[in-house]
Amino acid sequence: MMDRQEEMLIDALVRVDDLGDIAPAEVQDPMTMVLRQRALLADLMRWDDYRGRYVLTGTGRRRIAARQRPQSSVIPFGRRPEGKDKSRRA
């Protein structure tokens, strides 16, 4: 299970993909600024001069996609019954 900070970062990345930034420019909330800085330092998003907004990098897109995958589990292999195993060897 993901912790709360990771969930907030993923939600912020989704907003970057939709809106072009984590929050509107007039929002100067400290948490918004921290999320923006974390995403930039982790190379999850970058500023695009041509578009004039933030865009996700490949790493950021993979981070979003990883959240949507179901959690995997390990399934142990069962052993064959003794009778069948001996007949194959003979």
C-alpha positions in Angstrom: 0.0 0.0 0.0 1.3 3.5 -0.8 1.8 6.1 1.8 -0.1 9.4 1.9 2.8 11.5 0.4 3.1 9.1 -2.6 -0.6 9.3 -3.2 -0.5 13.1 -3.1 2.4 13.1 -5.6 0.6 10.8 -8.0 -2.6 12.9 -7.8 -0.4 16.0 -8.5 1.1 14.3 -11.6 -2.3 13.6 -12.9 -3.2 17.3 -12.5 0.0 18.2 -14.4 -1.1 15.9 -17.2 -4.5 17.5 -17.3 -3.9 21.2 -16.5 -0.2 21.8 -17.1 0.6 22.4 -13.4 0.1 21.0 -10.0 -2.2 23.9 -9.1 -3.1 27.3 -10.6 -0.3 29.9 -10.5 -2.0 32.0 -7.9 -2.0 29.2 -5.4 1.0 29.6 -3.1 0.3 26.8 -0.7 3.5 25.4 0.9 2.4 21.8 0.1 1.9 22.7 -3.5 5.3 24.2 -3.7 6.9 21.1 -2.1 5.1 18.7 -4.5 6.2 20.8 -7.5 9.8 20.8 -6.3 9.8 17.0 -5.5 8.4 16.3 -9.0 11.0 18.5 -10.7 13.9 17.0 -8.7 12.8 13.4 -9.3 12.5 14.2 -13.1 8.8 13.4 -13.1 7.9 16.6 -14.9 9.7 19.5 -16.7 8.9 23.0 -18.0 8.2 23.0 -21.8 9.0 26.4 -23.3 7.1 25.8 -26.5 3.8 25.0 -24.6 4.4 27.4 -21.7 3.5 24.8 -19.1 4.8 21.8 -17.2 4.7 18.4 -19.0 5.2 14.9 -17.7 8.4 13.0 -18.5 8.4 9.3 -19.3 9.3 8.6 -15.7 6.3 10.6 -14.5 4.0 8.7 -16.8 5.3 5.3 -15.6 4.8 6.5 -12.0 1.1 7.1 -12.8 0.7 3.8 -14.7 2.3 1.9 -11.8 -0.5 3.0 -9.5 -3.1 1.6 -11.8 -1.6 -1.9 -12.0 -3.0 -4.4 -9.6 -0.7 -5.7 -6.9 1.0 -8.9 -7.9 1.2 -12.0 -5.7 3.5 -15.0 -5.7 1.9 -18.4 -6.3 3.9 -21.4 -5.2 4.2 -24.4 -7.4 2.7 -27.6 -6.2 4.5 -30.9 -6.1 3.4 -33.8 -8.1 2.1 -36.9 -6.4 4.7 -39.5 -5.8 3.0 -42.2 -8.0 3.0 -40.1 -11.2 6.6 -38.8 -10.7 8.0 -42.4 -10.5 6.2 -43.6 -13.6 7.7 -40.9 -15.8 11.2 -41.7 -14.8 10.9 -45.4 -15.7 
